[in-house]
Amino acid sequence: MSVLAWLIPISLMLGLVGLGAFVWALRNRQYEDPEGDSRRILSTDWDDRPKP
């Protein structure tokens, strides 16, 4: 039972660190993509075959 006294606060702290990192990423606009992957994948600028 004494192990739980260590594990519960450590797990809560790790959860808060993860939540803080997620909020930081949202505030720094890490998830915004103005071009969009759907447009980028259809573009012919970056083809697998080089142009002759």
mmJSON file of the N, C-alpha and C atoms, coordinates in Angstrom:
{"data_MODEL":{"atom_site":{
"group_PDB":["ATOM","ATOM","ATOM","ATOM","ATOM","ATOM","ATOM","ATOM","ATOM","ATOM","ATOM","ATOM","ATOM","ATOM","ATOM","ATOM","ATOM","ATOM","ATOM","ATOM","ATOM","ATOM","ATOM","ATOM","ATOM","ATOM","ATOM","ATOM","ATOM","ATOM","ATOM","ATOM","ATOM","ATOM","ATOM","ATOM","ATOM","ATOM","ATOM","ATOM","ATOM","ATOM","ATOM","ATOM","ATOM","ATOM","ATOM","ATOM","ATOM","ATOM","ATOM","ATOM","ATOM","ATOM","ATOM","ATOM","ATOM","ATOM","ATOM","ATOM","ATOM","ATOM","ATOM","ATOM","ATOM","ATOM","ATOM","ATOM","ATOM","ATOM","ATOM","ATOM","ATOM","ATOM","ATOM","ATOM","ATOM","ATOM","ATOM","ATOM","ATOM","ATOM","ATOM","ATOM","ATOM","ATOM","ATOM","ATOM","ATOM","ATOM","ATOM","ATOM","ATOM","ATOM","ATOM","ATOM","ATOM","ATOM","ATOM","ATOM","ATOM","ATOM","ATOM","ATOM","ATOM","ATOM","ATOM","ATOM","ATOM","ATOM","ATOM","ATOM","ATOM","ATOM","ATOM","ATOM","ATOM","ATOM","ATOM","ATOM","ATOM","ATOM","ATOM","ATOM","ATOM","ATOM","ATOM","ATOM","ATOM","ATOM","ATOM","ATOM","ATOM","ATOM","ATOM","ATOM","ATOM","ATOM","ATOM","ATOM","ATOM","ATOM","ATOM","ATOM","ATOM","ATOM","ATOM","ATOM","ATOM","ATOM","ATOM","ATOM","ATOM","ATOM","ATOM","ATOM"],
"id":[1,2,3,4,5,6,7,8,9,10,11,12,13,14,15,16,17,18,19,20,21,22,23,24,25,26,27,28,29,30,31,32,33,34,35,36,37,38,39,40,41,42,43,44,45,46,47,48,49,50,51,52,53,54,55,56,57,58,59,60,61,62,63,64,65,66,67,68,69,70,71,72,73,74,75,76,77,78,79,80,81,82,83,84,85,86,87,88,89,90,91,92,93,94,95,96,97,98,99,100,101,102,103,104,105,106,107,108,109,110,111,112,113,114,115,116,117,118,119,120,121,122,123,124,125,126,127,128,129,130,131,132,133,134,135,136,137,138,139,140,141,142,143,144,145,146,147,148,149,150,151,152,153,154,155,156],
"type_symbol":["N","C","C","N","C","C","N","C","C","N","C","C","N","C","C","N","C","C","N","C","C","N","C","C","N","C","C","N","C","C","N","C","C","N","C","C","N","C","C","N","C","C","N","C","C","N","C","C","N","C","C","N","C","C","N","C","C","N","C","C","N","C","C","N","C","C","N","C","C","N","C","C","N","C","C","N","C","C","N","C","C","N","C","C","N","C","C","N","C","C","N","C","C","N","C","C","N","C","C","N","C","C","N","C","C","N","C","C","N","C","C","N","C","C","N","C","C","N","C","C","N","C","C","N","C","C","N","C","C","N","C","C","N","C","C","N","C","C","N","C","C","N","C","C","N","C","C","N","C","C","N","C","C","N","C","C"],
"label_atom_id":["N","CA","C","N","CA","C","N","CA","C","N","CA","C","N","CA","C","N","CA","C","N","CA","C","N","CA","C","N","CA","C","N","CA","C","N","CA","C","N","CA","C","N","CA","C","N","CA","C","N","CA","C","N","CA","C","N","CA","C","N","CA","C","N","CA","C","N","CA","C","N","CA","C","N","CA","C","N","CA","C","N","CA","C","N","CA","C","N","CA","C","N","CA","C","N","CA","C","N","CA","C","N","CA","C","N","CA","C","N","CA","C","N","CA","C","N","CA","C","N","CA","C","N","CA","C","N","CA","C","N","CA","C","N","CA","C","N","CA","C","N","CA","C","N","CA","C","N","CA","C","N","CA","C","N","CA","C","N","CA","C","N","CA","C","N","CA","C","N","CA","C","N","CA","C","N","CA","C","N","CA","C"],
"label_alt_id":[null,null,null,null,null,null,null,null,null,null,null,null,null,null,null,null,null,null,null,null,null,null,null,null,null,null,null,null,null,null,null,null,null,null,null,null,null,null,null,null,null,null,null,null,null,null,null,null,null,null,null,null,null,null,null,null,null,null,null,null,null,null,null,null,null,null,null,null,null,null,null,null,null,null,null,null,null,null,null,null,null,null,null,null,null,null,null,null,null,null,null,null,null,null,null,null,null,null,null,null,null,null,null,null,null,null,null,null,null,null,null,null,null,null,null,null,null,null,null,null,null,null,null,null,null,null,null,null,null,null,null,null,null,null,null,null,null,null,null,null,null,null,null,null,null,null,null,null,null,null,null,null,null,null,null,null],
"label_comp_id":["MET","MET","MET","SER","SER","SER","VAL","VAL","VAL","LEU","LEU","LEU","ALA","ALA","ALA","TRP","TRP","TRP","LEU","LEU","LEU","ILE","ILE","ILE","PRO","PRO","PRO","ILE","ILE","ILE","SER","SER","SER","LEU","LEU","LEU","MET","MET","MET","LEU","LEU","LEU","GLY","GLY","GLY","LEU","LEU","LEU","VAL","VAL","VAL","GLY","GLY","GLY","LEU","LEU","LEU","GLY","GLY","GLY","ALA","ALA","ALA","PHE","PHE","PHE","VAL","VAL","VAL","TRP","TRP","TRP","ALA","ALA","ALA","LEU","LEU","LEU","ARG","ARG","ARG","ASN","ASN","ASN","ARG","ARG","ARG","GLN","GLN","GLN","TYR","TYR","TYR","GLU","GLU","GLU","ASP","ASP","ASP","PRO","PRO","PRO","GLU","GLU","GLU","GLY","GLY","GLY","ASP","ASP","ASP","SER","SER","SER","ARG","ARG","ARG","ARG","ARG","ARG","ILE","ILE","ILE","LEU","LEU","LEU","SER","SER","SER","THR","THR","THR","ASP","ASP","ASP","TRP","TRP","TRP","ASP","ASP","ASP","ASP","ASP","ASP","ARG","ARG","ARG","PRO","PRO","PRO","LYS","LYS","LYS","PRO","PRO","PRO"],
"label_asym_id":["A","A","A","A","A","A","A","A","A","A","A","A","A","A","A","A","A","A","A","A","A","A","A","A","A","A","A","A","A","A","A","A","A","A","A","A","A","A","A","A","A","A","A","A","A","A","A","A","A","A","A","A","A","A","A","A","A","A","A","A","A","A","A","A","A","A","A","A","A","A","A","A","A","A","A","A","A","A","A","A","A","A","A","A","A","A","A","A","A","A","A","A","A","A","A","A","A","A","A","A","A","A","A","A","A","A","A","A","A","A","A","A","A","A","A","A","A","A","A","A","A","A","A","A","A","A","A","A","A","A","A","A","A","A","A","A","A","A","A","A","A","A","A","A","A","A","A","A","A","A","A","A","A","A","A","A"],
"label_entity_id":["1","1","1","1","1","1","1","1","1","1","1","1","1","1","1","1","1","1","1","1","1","1","1","1","1","1","1","1","1","1","1","1","1","1","1","1","1","1","1","1","1","1","1","1","1","1","1","1","1","1","1","1","1","1","1","1","1","1","1","1","1","1","1","1","1","1","1","1","1","1","1","1","1","1","1","1","1","1","1","1","1","1","1","1","1","1","1","1","1","1","1","1","1","1","1","1","1","1","1","1","1","1","1","1","1","1","1","1","1","1","1","1","1","1","1","1","1","1","1","1","1","1","1","1","1","1","1","1","1","1","1","1","1","1","1","1","1","1","1","1","1","1","1","1","1","1","1","1","1","1","1","1","1","1","1","1"],
"label_seq_id":[1,1,1,2,2,2,3,3,3,4,4,4,5,5,5,6,6,6,7,7,7,8,8,8,9,9,9,10,10,10,11,11,11,12,12,12,13,13,13,14,14,14,15,15,15,16,16,16,17,17,17,18,18,18,19,19,19,20,20,20,21,21,21,22,22,22,23,23,23,24,24,24,25,25,25,26,26,26,27,27,27,28,28,28,29,29,29,30,30,30,31,31,31,32,32,32,33,33,33,34,34,34,35,35,35,36,36,36,37,37,37,38,38,38,39,39,39,40,40,40,41,41,41,42,42,42,43,43,43,44,44,44,45,45,45,46,46,46,47,47,47,48,48,48,49,49,49,50,50,50,51,51,51,52,52,52],
"pdbx_PDB_ins_code":[null,null,null,null,null,null,null,null,null,null,null,null,null,null,null,null,null,null,null,null,null,null,null,null,null,null,null,null,null,null,null,null,null,null,null,null,null,null,null,null,null,null,null,null,null,null,null,null,null,null,null,null,null,null,null,null,null,null,null,null,null,null,null,null,null,null,null,null,null,null,null,null,null,null,null,null,null,null,null,null,null,null,null,null,null,null,null,null,null,null,null,null,null,null,null,null,null,null,null,null,null,null,null,null,null,null,null,null,null,null,null,null,null,null,null,null,null,null,null,null,null,null,null,null,null,null,null,null,null,null,null,null,null,null,null,null,null,null,null,null,null,null,null,null,null,null,null,null,null,null,null,null,null,null,null,null],
"Cartn_x":[0.81,0.0,0.854,2.044,2.884,3.365,3.365,3.768,2.742,1.47,0.429,0.59,1.146,1.375,2.393,3.242,4.205,3.652,2.986,2.555,1.422,0.49,-0.649,-0.205,0.588,1.034,1.929,2.77,3.63,2.787,1.782,0.938,0.113,-0.337,-1.067,-0.158,1.067,2.005,2.323,2.525,2.789,1.597,0.397,-0.802,-0.905,-0.57,-0.596,0.486,1.641,2.7,2.24,1.609,1.09,-0.003,-0.885,-1.943,-1.358,-0.358,0.304,0.993,1.633,2.281,1.25,0.109,-0.95,-1.505,-1.751,-2.254,-1.217,0.062,1.118,1.129,0.971,0.963,-0.241,-1.371,-2.545,-2.343,-1.77,-1.576,-0.514,0.445,1.482,1.121,-0.113,-0.661,0.118,0.46,1.192,0.298,-1.006,-1.917,-2.564,-2.245,-2.833,-2.002,-2.678,-2.013,-2.776,-2.31,-3.09,-3.203,-2.177,-2.239,-3.099,-2.921,-3.713,-3.089,-3.103,-2.548,-3.361,-4.66,-5.485,-5.115,-4.72,-4.3,-2.873,-2.04,-0.641,-0.466,-1.309,-1.15,-1.586,-2.473,-2.934,-2.059,-1.09,-0.232,0.742,1.02,1.97,3.378,3.57,4.897,5.899,5.466,6.35,5.961,6.317,5.985,7.101,6.771,7.775,8.772,8.324,9.197,9.764,11.056,11.62,11.192,11.155,10.776,11.92,11.615,12.693,13.327],
"Cartn_y":[-1.202,0.0,1.267,1.183,2.382,2.746,1.762,2.041,2.946,2.763,3.601,5.061,5.294,6.672,7.362,6.625,7.179,7.183,6.108,5.972,6.912,7.143,8.005,9.454,10.06,11.429,11.519,10.523,10.532,10.442,9.587,9.463,10.727,11.373,12.628,13.729,13.769,14.767,14.531,13.281,12.976,13.328,13.09,13.477,14.981,15.728,17.185,17.707,17.063,17.457,17.219,16.082,15.787,16.759,17.088,18.05,19.427,19.798,21.082,21.15,20.051,20.02,20.121,19.494,19.565,20.978,21.632,23.0,23.935,23.731,24.545,24.396,23.156,22.919,23.589,23.584,24.259,25.764,26.337,27.79,28.255,27.41,27.769,27.345,26.976,26.633,25.513,24.499,23.367,22.487,22.559,21.678,22.346,23.6,24.272,24.0,23.722,23.435,24.183,25.369,26.153,25.502,24.806,24.165,22.914,22.12,20.913,19.729,18.605,17.395,16.923,17.187,16.717,17.43,18.676,19.377,19.006,18.797,18.5,17.125,16.181,14.832,14.784,15.693,15.72,16.58,17.274,18.152,17.332,17.828,17.129,17.695,18.651,19.241,18.233,17.361,16.383,14.978,14.633,13.335,12.335,11.067,10.031,9.895,10.179,10.07,11.443,11.548,12.85,13.257,14.551,15.044,14.844,14.459,14.222,15.521],
"Cartn_z":[0.0,0.0,0.0,0.53,0.549,-0.855,-1.753,-3.133,-3.805,-3.455,-4.045,-3.637,-2.469,-2.031,-2.933,-3.589,-4.537,-5.959,-6.341,-7.729,-8.114,-7.214,-7.547,-7.787,-6.899,-7.205,-8.446,-8.659,-9.844,-11.105,-11.112,-12.303,-12.529,-11.455,-11.618,-12.16,-11.692,-12.201,-13.667,-14.066,-15.472,-16.354,-15.846,-16.587,-16.758,-15.713,-15.808,-16.753,-16.769,-17.705,-19.141,-19.395,-20.734,-21.139,-20.22,-20.505,-20.761,-19.993,-20.208,-21.561,-21.973,-23.284,-24.403,-24.225,-25.231,-25.342,-24.214,-24.224,-24.836,-24.526,-25.111,-26.632,-27.108,-28.553,-29.217,-28.548,-29.106,-29.162,-28.13,-28.1,-29.084,-29.396,-30.356,-31.771,-31.98,-33.303,-33.982,-33.23,-33.793,-34.66,-34.46,-35.186,-36.38,-36.647,-37.803,-39.044,-40.129,-41.392,-42.484,-42.876,-43.836,-45.215,-45.66,-46.972,-46.935,-45.937,-45.804,-46.512,-45.838,-46.431,-47.635,-47.621,-48.736,-50.04,-49.968,-51.181,-51.561,-50.576,-50.837,-51.478,-51.129,-51.68,-53.144,-53.556,-54.945,-55.842,-55.268,-56.044,-56.888,-58.088,-58.962,-58.825,-57.932,-57.751,-57.202,-56.356,-55.717,-56.168,-57.363,-57.911,-57.587,-57.585,-57.321,-58.466,-59.66,-60.813,-61.159,-61.379,-61.758,-63.164,-63.389,-64.71,-65.683,-66.942,-67.93,-68.4],
"occupancy":[1.0,1.0,1.0,1.0,1.0,1.0,1.0,1.0,1.0,1.0,1.0,1.0,1.0,1.0,1.0,1.0,1.0,1.0,1.0,1.0,1.0,1.0,1.0,1.0,1.0,1.0,1.0,1.0,1.0,1.0,1.0,1.0,1.0,1.0,1.0,1.0,1.0,1.0,1.0,1.0,1.0,1.0,1.0,1.0,1.0,1.0,1.0,1.0,1.0,1.0,1.0,1.0,1.0,1.0,1.0,1.0,1.0,1.0,1.0,1.0,1.0,1.0,1.0,1.0,1.0,1.0,1.0,1.0,1.0,1.0,1.0,1.0,1.0,1.0,1.0,1.0,1.0,1.0,1.0,1.0,1.0,1.0,1.0,1.0,1.0,1.0,1.0,1.0,1.0,1.0,1.0,1.0,1.0,1.0,1.0,1.0,1.0,1.0,1.0,1.0,1.0,1.0,1.0,1.0,1.0,1.0,1.0,1.0,1.0,1.0,1.0,1.0,1.0,1.0,1.0,1.0,1.0,1.0,1.0,1.0,1.0,1.0,1.0,1.0,1.0,1.0,1.0,1.0,1.0,1.0,1.0,1.0,1.0,1.0,1.0,1.0,1.0,1.0,1.0,1.0,1.0,1.0,1.0,1.0,1.0,1.0,1.0,1.0,1.0,1.0,1.0,1.0,1.0,1.0,1.0,1.0],
"B_iso_or_equiv":[0.0,0.0,0.0,0.0,0.0,0.0,0.0,0.0,0.0,0.0,0.0,0.0,0.0,0.0,0.0,0.0,0.0,0.0,0.0,0.0,0.0,0.0,0.0,0.0,0.0,0.0,0.0,0.0,0.0,0.0,0.0,0.0,0.0,0.0,0.0,0.0,0.0,0.0,0.0,0.0,0.0,0.0,0.0,0.0,0.0,0.0,0.0,0.0,0.0,0.0,0.0,0.0,0.0,0.0,0.0,0.0,0.0,0.0,0.0,0.0,0.0,0.0,0.0,0.0,0.0,0.0,0.0,0.0,0.0,0.0,0.0,0.0,0.0,0.0,0.0,0.0,0.0,0.0,0.0,0.0,0.0,0.0,0.0,0.0,0.0,0.0,0.0,0.0,0.0,0.0,0.0,0.0,0.0,0.0,0.0,0.0,0.0,0.0,0.0,0.0,0.0,0.0,0.0,0.0,0.0,0.0,0.0,0.0,0.0,0.0,0.0,0.0,0.0,0.0,0.0,0.0,0.0,0.0,0.0,0.0,0.0,0.0,0.0,0.0,0.0,0.0,0.0,0.0,0.0,0.0,0.0,0.0,0.0,0.0,0.0,0.0,0.0,0.0,0.0,0.0,0.0,0.0,0.0,0.0,0.0,0.0,0.0,0.0,0.0,0.0,0.0,0.0,0.0,0.0,0.0,0.0],
"pdbx_formal_charge":[null,null,null,null,null,null,null,null,null,null,null,null,null,null,null,null,null,null,null,null,null,null,null,null,null,null,null,null,null,null,null,null,null,null,null,null,null,null,null,null,null,null,null,null,null,null,null,null,null,null,null,null,null,null,null,null,null,null,null,null,null,null,null,null,null,null,null,null,null,null,null,null,null,null,null,null,null,null,null,null,null,null,null,null,null,null,null,null,null,null,null,null,null,null,null,null,null,null,null,null,null,null,null,null,null,null,null,null,null,null,null,null,null,null,null,null,null,null,null,null,null,null,null,null,null,null,null,null,null,null,null,null,null,null,null,null,null,null,null,null,null,null,null,null,null,null,null,null,null,null,null,null,null,null,null,null],
"auth_seq_id":[1,1,1,2,2,2,3,3,3,4,4,4,5,5,5,6,6,6,7,7,7,8,8,8,9,9,9,10,10,10,11,11,11,12,12,12,13,13,13,14,14,14,15,15,15,16,16,16,17,17,17,18,18,18,19,19,19,20,20,20,21,21,21,22,22,22,23,23,23,24,24,24,25,25,25,26,26,26,27,27,27,28,28,28,29,29,29,30,30,30,31,31,31,32,32,32,33,33,33,34,34,34,35,35,35,36,36,36,37,37,37,38,38,38,39,39,39,40,40,40,41,41,41,42,42,42,43,43,43,44,44,44,45,45,45,46,46,46,47,47,47,48,48,48,49,49,49,50,50,50,51,51,51,52,52,52],
"auth_comp_id":["MET","MET","MET","SER","SER","SER","VAL","VAL","VAL","LEU","LEU","LEU","ALA","ALA","ALA","TRP","TRP","TRP","LEU","LEU","LEU","ILE","ILE","ILE","PRO","PRO","PRO","ILE","ILE","ILE","SER","SER","SER","LEU","LEU","LEU","MET","MET","MET","LEU","LEU","LEU","GLY","GLY","GLY","LEU","LEU","LEU","VAL","VAL","VAL","GLY","GLY","GLY","LEU","LEU","LEU","GLY","GLY","GLY","ALA","ALA","ALA","PHE","PHE","PHE","VAL","VAL","VAL","TRP","TRP","TRP","ALA","ALA","ALA","LEU","LEU","LEU","ARG","ARG","ARG","ASN","ASN","ASN","ARG","ARG","ARG","GLN","GLN","GLN","TYR","TYR","TYR","GLU","GLU","GLU","ASP","ASP","ASP","PRO","PRO","PRO","GLU","GLU","GLU","GLY","GLY","GLY","ASP","ASP","ASP","SER","SER","SER","ARG","ARG","ARG","ARG","ARG","ARG","ILE","ILE","ILE","LEU","LEU","LEU","SER","SER","SER","THR","THR","THR","ASP","ASP","ASP","TRP","TRP","TRP","ASP","ASP","ASP","ASP","ASP","ASP","ARG","ARG","ARG","PRO","PRO","PRO","LYS","LYS","LYS","PRO","PRO","PRO"],
"auth_asym_id":["A","A","A","A","A","A","A","A","A","A","A","A","A","A","A","A","A","A","A","A","A","A","A","A","A","A","A","A","A","A","A","A","A","A","A","A","A","A","A","A","A","A","A","A","A","A","A","A","A","A","A","A","A","A","A","A","A","A","A","A","A","A","A","A","A","A","A","A","A","A","A","A","A","A","A","A","A","A","A","A","A","A","A","A","A","A","A","A","A","A","A","A","A","A","A","A","A","A","A","A","A","A","A","A","A","A","A","A","A","A","A","A","A","A","A","A","A","A","A","A","A","A","A","A","A","A","A","A","A","A","A","A","A","A","A","A","A","A","A","A","A","A","A","A","A","A","A","A","A","A","A","A","A","A","A","A"],
"auth_atom_id":["N","CA","C","N","CA","C","N","CA","C","N","CA","C","N","CA","C","N","CA","C","N","CA","C","N","CA","C","N","CA","C","N","CA","C","N","CA","C","N","CA","C","N","CA","C","N","CA","C","N","CA","C","N","CA","C","N","CA","C","N","CA","C","N","CA","C","N","CA","C","N","CA","C","N","CA","C","N","CA","C","N","CA","C","N","CA","C","N","CA","C","N","CA","C","N","CA","C","N","CA","C","N","CA","C","N","CA","C","N","CA","C","N","CA","C","N","CA","C","N","CA","C","N","CA","C","N","CA","C","N","CA","C","N","CA","C","N","CA","C","N","CA","C","N","CA","C","N","CA","C","N","CA","C","N","CA","C","N","CA","C","N","CA","C","N","CA","C","N","CA","C","N","CA","C","N","CA","C","N","CA","C"],
"pdbx_PDB_model_num":[1,1,1,1,1,1,1,1,1,1,1,1,1,1,1,1,1,1,1,1,1,1,1,1,1,1,1,1,1,1,1,1,1,1,1,1,1,1,1,1,1,1,1,1,1,1,1,1,1,1,1,1,1,1,1,1,1,1,1,1,1,1,1,1,1,1,1,1,1,1,1,1,1,1,1,1,1,1,1,1,1,1,1,1,1,1,1,1,1,1,1,1,1,1,1,1,1,1,1,1,1,1,1,1,1,1,1,1,1,1,1,1,1,1,1,1,1,1,1,1,1,1,1,1,1,1,1,1,1,1,1,1,1,1,1,1,1,1,1,1,1,1,1,1,1,1,1,1,1,1,1,1,1,1,1,1]
}}}
